[in-house]
Amino acid sequence: MTSWIDSGGDEPRLYSVHSVRPTNCRSEQRRIGSAMRRRNLTRLACALALIALAAPFGHARDRGQFVNTNAELKAWFDSLRSGKGPCCSDADGSALSDSDWDSKDGHYRVRVPRHGYALDGQQQEFVWVDVPKEAVISEPNRVGRTMVWPIYGYMGVTIRCFMPGSMT
């Protein structure tokens, strides 16, 4: 049996991960410390990789397409509302040709891309979607062209706003 002083007294002891016996060994402290640093660096590297992968999808893009936009017309587009809420902007809407929309018995339907994004090298698939009555904008069309504001979700495509053009 050793005395309390011979065993190190009040000196703090590091307990090994693999055993319950106390140790004062500096190499054991370094080994555990370096393992924790490696684990923390790995977590940091994974977090940075995820941020780097997600960053391109979160950026807004200005391609210069609205440089010559009339300020009054832009304000009108920004104020457009249907029964489903604000249409947001002319930038969010898409102009339709006369062959991409139809009217029958006071109901509209539009032909829009199935997905809200273009697949590289593949032709975009279009689908016909019925326009809900509350999505139709009732105020006069100042631009003359038919416009639609589709919303793409996990259930497919729905129409938030629709503004008929000259065919009506």
Disulfide bonds with the S-S distance in Angstrom:
Cys87-Cys161 1.99
